[in-house]
Amino acid sequence: MARKHSLANFAHPTEDSMQRSTEARSEYTRRGASRSMMQSLDEMAENSIRLLEGETIVSLDPHSLDSSFVSDRIDDDEDEYIQLREAIRQSGQSTPILVRPHPEITDRYMIVFGHRRARVARELGITVRAVVKPLEDIAHVIAQGQENSARSDLTFIEKSLFARRLISKGMSKDVVKAALTVDDTLLSRMLSVAETVPDPIFDAVGAAKGVGRDRWEELKKLVQIADKRERAVHFVGSDTFQQAPEEDRFNLLLADLNNVKKPKRIAPSPSVREFNVASKSVAVKTRSSGKTFTIALTSKDASNFGAFVSDNLEALYTAFLDQRNQERGD
C-alpha cells in the first residue's frame, strides 16, 4: 500500500510537490551549473599561465599571424620595444608566443599573446617561435589577460579599456574578472572610468604608466562636470598638451582641470538718478541696485522732510500696491 501511495503521488503530483521540485532545480542550477562554470573559469585562468609548459614549440612565418580579436594595449613603449628587438637580434627569442588557429581563415593563426615578439620577427625577417593551441574565445581572452597581468605589463587604464572591449564583445563579467584577476568591486571601478572619460582623452594621454586607479577616478569625477569635460577634450588637443612628454600628460591635464576657477559674478552697475522737486526746493538723488533702493534729500528742510516720508511709508506702500493691482486688472 505504501508503494502504491508513493506511485500515485508520482503519477499525480500535488501543487506542493511541484513547487518543491521547481525549487530543487533552481537550487541545483545556482549551486551546480553556475558553480561549475565559475570553477571552469578559474581553472582556465590558472591553466592560462601554464599553457606553454611542456608544449611543442614550432616556428611560424610571422606574416601568417593576425592580431588578437581584442586589443589590450593603448600604445607600445617604443624604447622598451627597441630593447626587446635588440635582445632578440643578439640572443634570439627566448620565450615563445601563444597562437590559436584562426577561427575564420585557413592556414592562418591569431595571436593570443606575444604581439611585440611577432612584430620583432617580422622586422628582423626571421620566424617566430610559438605554441599553437586550439582555444575558444573565452579561453583566448583569459590567457591573454592572465599573461599580461602576470607580467604587470598593462597599466590601470589599459586593463580598464581591455575590460570594456571584452564586455562590448559579449563576454560576461565572470570571464573578464578571470582574465584580469580582479574582483567585482575593482571591475566595476575600472568599467566606470572607461565608460565615463571621453575616448579622445584616452587617445591623447596614452597608457599613462605610473597613474593608478585613484587619480583616474579623480579625473572621472572632474569630467562628469559638463564644462570641465569640454575643457578637457579641448585641452588634450592643444599645442601645450601635445608637445609635452607622454609621461607628463596625465598630470598636466589633471592640473589644468583642478586649476579652473569659477568666474567671478559681476554685480550689475547701480542705477543712479538726480532731480529736483518743489520748484528746486528739494534736490533728490536715488540709487537702485537690485533689491536695494536709497534716497538722498538735499534742502534746508531735508531732515524734517525725510522724517515725514519715513513716517508715511506705510500709507505710501499701500497706495503703491493699489496702483499696481489696478494696472494688472486685479
Contacts in CASP RR format, 6 or more apart in sequence:
PFRMAT RR
TARGET T0000
AUTHOR 0000-0000-0000
METHOD contacts of the structure
MODEL  1
MARKHSLANFAHPTEDSMQRSTEARSEYTRRGASRSMMQSLDEMAENSIR
LLEGETIVSLDPHSLDSSFVSDRIDDDEDEYIQLREAIRQSGQSTPILVR
PHPEITDRYMIVFGHRRARVARELGITVRAVVKPLEDIAHVIAQGQENSA
RSDLTFIEKSLFARRLISKGMSKDVVKAALTVDDTLLSRMLSVAETVPDP
IFDAVGAAKGVGRDRWEELKKLVQIADKRERAVHFVGSDTFQQAPEEDRF
NLLLADLNNVKKPKRIAPSPSVREFNVASKSVAVKTRSSGKTFTIALTSK
DASNFGAFVSDNLEALYTAFLDQRNQERGD
9 17 0 8 1.000
13 21 0 8 1.000
37 174 0 8 1.000
38 174 0 8 1.000
41 138 0 8 1.000
41 142 0 8 1.000
41 174 0 8 1.000
41 175 0 8 1.000
41 178 0 8 1.000
42 178 0 8 1.000
44 138 0 8 1.000
44 139 0 8 1.000
44 142 0 8 1.000
44 143 0 8 1.000
44 178 0 8 1.000
45 142 0 8 1.000
45 146 0 8 1.000
45 178 0 8 1.000
45 179 0 8 1.000
45 181 0 8 1.000
48 139 0 8 1.000
48 142 0 8 1.000
48 143 0 8 1.000
48 145 0 8 1.000
48 146 0 8 1.000
48 147 0 8 1.000
49 146 0 8 1.000
49 147 0 8 1.000
49 150 0 8 1.000
51 98 0 8 1.000
51 131 0 8 1.000
51 133 0 8 1.000
51 143 0 8 1.000
52 95 0 8 1.000
52 96 0 8 1.000
52 98 0 8 1.000
52 131 0 8 1.000
55 131 0 8 1.000
55 133 0 8 1.000
56 131 0 8 1.000
57 96 0 8 1.000
57 129 0 8 1.000
57 130 0 8 1.000
57 131 0 8 1.000
58 129 0 8 1.000
58 130 0 8 1.000
58 131 0 8 1.000
58 132 0 8 1.000
59 127 0 8 1.000
59 128 0 8 1.000
59 129 0 8 1.000
59 130 0 8 1.000
60 99 0 8 1.000
60 109 0 8 1.000
60 127 0 8 1.000
60 128 0 8 1.000
60 130 0 8 1.000
60 132 0 8 1.000
61 127 0 8 1.000
61 128 0 8 1.000
62 118 0 8 1.000
62 119 0 8 1.000
62 121 0 8 1.000
62 122 0 8 1.000
62 125 0 8 1.000
62 126 0 8 1.000
62 127 0 8 1.000
62 128 0 8 1.000
63 122 0 8 1.000
64 107 0 8 1.000
64 108 0 8 1.000
64 109 0 8 1.000
65 99 0 8 1.000
65 108 0 8 1.000
65 109 0 8 1.000
65 110 0 8 1.000
65 111 0 8 1.000
65 118 0 8 1.000
65 128 0 8 1.000
66 102 0 8 1.000
66 105 0 8 1.000
66 108 0 8 1.000
66 109 0 8 1.000
66 110 0 8 1.000
66 111 0 8 1.000
67 110 0 8 1.000
67 111 0 8 1.000
67 115 0 8 1.000
68 110 0 8 1.000
68 111 0 8 1.000
68 112 0 8 1.000
68 113 0 8 1.000
68 115 0 8 1.000
68 140 0 8 1.000
68 144 0 8 1.000
69 110 0 8 1.000
69 137 0 8 1.000
69 140 0 8 1.000
69 169 0 8 1.000
70 141 0 8 1.000
70 144 0 8 1.000
70 162 0 8 1.000
70 165 0 8 1.000
70 166 0 8 1.000
70 169 0 8 1.000
71 162 0 8 1.000
71 165 0 8 1.000
72 144 0 8 1.000
72 145 0 8 1.000
72 148 0 8 1.000
72 154 0 8 1.000
72 158 0 8 1.000
72 159 0 8 1.000
72 162 0 8 1.000
73 115 0 8 1.000
73 154 0 8 1.000
73 158 0 8 1.000
73 207 0 8 1.000
74 157 0 8 1.000
74 158 0 8 1.000
74 161 0 8 1.000
74 202 0 8 1.000
74 203 0 8 1.000
74 206 0 8 1.000
74 207 0 8 1.000
75 206 0 8 1.000
75 207 0 8 1.000
76 116 0 8 1.000
77 207 0 8 1.000
77 209 0 8 1.000
81 116 0 8 1.000
81 119 0 8 1.000
81 120 0 8 1.000
84 116 0 8 1.000
84 117 0 8 1.000
84 120 0 8 1.000
85 120 0 8 1.000
85 123 0 8 1.000
85 124 0 8 1.000
88 117 0 8 1.000
88 120 0 8 1.000
88 121 0 8 1.000
88 124 0 8 1.000
89 120 0 8 1.000
89 124 0 8 1.000
93 117 0 8 1.000
93 120 0 8 1.000
93 121 0 8 1.000
93 128 0 8 1.000
93 129 0 8 1.000
95 117 0 8 1.000
96 129 0 8 1.000
96 130 0 8 1.000
96 131 0 8 1.000
97 111 0 8 1.000
97 112 0 8 1.000
97 113 0 8 1.000
97 114 0 8 1.000
97 115 0 8 1.000
97 117 0 8 1.000
97 118 0 8 1.000
97 128 0 8 1.000
97 129 0 8 1.000
97 130 0 8 1.000
97 131 0 8 1.000
98 111 0 8 1.000
98 112 0 8 1.000
98 113 0 8 1.000
98 114 0 8 1.000
98 130 0 8 1.000
98 131 0 8 1.000
98 133 0 8 1.000
98 143 0 8 1.000
98 147 0 8 1.000
99 109 0 8 1.000
99 110 0 8 1.000
99 111 0 8 1.000
99 112 0 8 1.000
99 130 0 8 1.000
99 131 0 8 1.000
99 132 0 8 1.000
99 133 0 8 1.000
100 109 0 8 1.000
100 110 0 8 1.000
100 112 0 8 1.000
100 132 0 8 1.000
100 133 0 8 1.000
100 134 0 8 1.000
100 135 0 8 1.000
100 140 0 8 1.000
101 108 0 8 1.000
101 109 0 8 1.000
101 110 0 8 1.000
101 132 0 8 1.000
101 134 0 8 1.000
102 108 0 8 1.000
102 109 0 8 1.000
102 110 0 8 1.000
103 110 0 8 1.000
103 137 0 8 1.000
109 130 0 8 1.000
109 132 0 8 1.000
110 140 0 8 1.000
111 118 0 8 1.000
112 133 0 8 1.000
112 135 0 8 1.000
112 140 0 8 1.000
112 143 0 8 1.000
112 144 0 8 1.000
112 147 0 8 1.000
113 143 0 8 1.000
113 144 0 8 1.000
113 145 0 8 1.000
113 147 0 8 1.000
113 148 0 8 1.000
114 147 0 8 1.000
117 128 0 8 1.000
118 128 0 8 1.000
121 127 0 8 1.000
121 128 0 8 1.000
135 143 0 8 1.000
137 169 0 8 1.000
137 171 0 8 1.000
138 171 0 8 1.000
138 175 0 8 1.000
141 166 0 8 1.000
141 171 0 8 1.000
141 175 0 8 1.000
141 176 0 8 1.000
141 179 0 8 1.000
142 175 0 8 1.000
142 178 0 8 1.000
142 179 0 8 1.000
144 179 0 8 1.000
145 154 0 8 1.000
145 162 0 8 1.000
145 179 0 8 1.000
145 180 0 8 1.000
146 178 0 8 1.000
146 179 0 8 1.000
146 181 0 8 1.000
148 154 0 8 1.000
149 159 0 8 1.000
149 180 0 8 1.000
149 181 0 8 1.000
154 162 0 8 1.000
155 207 0 8 1.000
155 208 0 8 1.000
155 209 0 8 1.000
155 210 0 8 1.000
155 211 0 8 1.000
155 212 0 8 1.000
156 190 0 8 1.000
156 208 0 8 1.000
156 211 0 8 1.000
156 212 0 8 1.000
156 213 0 8 1.000
156 216 0 8 1.000
157 193 0 8 1.000
157 194 0 8 1.000
157 202 0 8 1.000
157 205 0 8 1.000
157 206 0 8 1.000
157 207 0 8 1.000
157 208 0 8 1.000
157 211 0 8 1.000
157 216 0 8 1.000
158 207 0 8 1.000
159 180 0 8 1.000
159 182 0 8 1.000
159 190 0 8 1.000
160 190 0 8 1.000
160 191 0 8 1.000
160 193 0 8 1.000
160 194 0 8 1.000
160 216 0 8 1.000
161 194 0 8 1.000
161 202 0 8 1.000
162 179 0 8 1.000
162 180 0 8 1.000
163 176 0 8 1.000
163 180 0 8 1.000
163 187 0 8 1.000
163 190 0 8 1.000
163 191 0 8 1.000
163 194 0 8 1.000
164 191 0 8 1.000
164 194 0 8 1.000
164 195 0 8 1.000
166 175 0 8 1.000
166 176 0 8 1.000
166 179 0 8 1.000
167 173 0 8 1.000
167 176 0 8 1.000
167 191 0 8 1.000
173 184 0 8 1.000
173 187 0 8 1.000
176 182 0 8 1.000
176 187 0 8 1.000
177 183 0 8 1.000
177 184 0 8 1.000
177 187 0 8 1.000
180 187 0 8 1.000
180 190 0 8 1.000
182 190 0 8 1.000
186 213 0 8 1.000
189 213 0 8 1.000
189 217 0 8 1.000
190 213 0 8 1.000
192 217 0 8 1.000
192 220 0 8 1.000
193 213 0 8 1.000
193 216 0 8 1.000
193 217 0 8 1.000
193 219 0 8 1.000
193 220 0 8 1.000
196 220 0 8 1.000
196 223 0 8 1.000
196 224 0 8 1.000
197 216 0 8 1.000
197 219 0 8 1.000
197 220 0 8 1.000
197 223 0 8 1.000
198 223 0 8 1.000
198 229 0 8 1.000
198 232 0 8 1.000
198 233 0 8 1.000
200 233 0 8 1.000
200 236 0 8 1.000
200 237 0 8 1.000
201 219 0 8 1.000
201 223 0 8 1.000
201 232 0 8 1.000
201 233 0 8 1.000
201 236 0 8 1.000
201 253 0 8 1.000
204 236 0 8 1.000
204 237 0 8 1.000
204 241 0 8 1.000
204 242 0 8 1.000
204 249 0 8 1.000
205 236 0 8 1.000
205 249 0 8 1.000
205 250 0 8 1.000
205 253 0 8 1.000
206 246 0 8 1.000
206 249 0 8 1.000
208 216 0 8 1.000
208 249 0 8 1.000
208 250 0 8 1.000
209 247 0 8 1.000
211 250 0 8 1.000
215 250 0 8 1.000
215 254 0 8 1.000
218 254 0 8 1.000
219 232 0 8 1.000
219 250 0 8 1.000
219 253 0 8 1.000
219 254 0 8 1.000
219 257 0 8 1.000
222 228 0 8 1.000
222 232 0 8 1.000
222 254 0 8 1.000
222 257 0 8 1.000
222 258 0 8 1.000
223 229 0 8 1.000
223 232 0 8 1.000
223 257 0 8 1.000
227 260 0 8 1.000
228 257 0 8 1.000
228 260 0 8 1.000
231 256 0 8 1.000
231 257 0 8 1.000
231 260 0 8 1.000
232 253 0 8 1.000
232 256 0 8 1.000
232 257 0 8 1.000
235 241 0 8 1.000
235 253 0 8 1.000
235 256 0 8 1.000
235 257 0 8 1.000
236 242 0 8 1.000
236 249 0 8 1.000
236 253 0 8 1.000
240 252 0 8 1.000
241 249 0 8 1.000
241 252 0 8 1.000
241 253 0 8 1.000
244 252 0 8 1.000
267 289 0 8 1.000
268 289 0 8 1.000
268 290 0 8 1.000
270 287 0 8 1.000
270 288 0 8 1.000
270 289 0 8 1.000
271 287 0 8 1.000
271 288 0 8 1.000
271 289 0 8 1.000
272 285 0 8 1.000
272 286 0 8 1.000
272 287 0 8 1.000
272 288 0 8 1.000
273 284 0 8 1.000
273 285 0 8 1.000
273 286 0 8 1.000
274 283 0 8 1.000
274 284 0 8 1.000
274 285 0 8 1.000
274 286 0 8 1.000
275 283 0 8 1.000
275 284 0 8 1.000
276 282 0 8 1.000
276 283 0 8 1.000
276 284 0 8 1.000
277 284 0 8 1.000
281 299 0 8 1.000
281 301 0 8 1.000
282 297 0 8 1.000
282 298 0 8 1.000
282 299 0 8 1.000
282 301 0 8 1.000
282 302 0 8 1.000
282 305 0 8 1.000
283 297 0 8 1.000
283 298 0 8 1.000
283 299 0 8 1.000
284 295 0 8 1.000
284 296 0 8 1.000
284 297 0 8 1.000
284 298 0 8 1.000
285 295 0 8 1.000
285 296 0 8 1.000
285 298 0 8 1.000
286 293 0 8 1.000
286 294 0 8 1.000
286 295 0 8 1.000
286 296 0 8 1.000
287 293 0 8 1.000
287 294 0 8 1.000
287 296 0 8 1.000
295 309 0 8 1.000
297 305 0 8 1.000
297 306 0 8 1.000
299 305 0 8 1.000
309 316 0 8 1.000
END
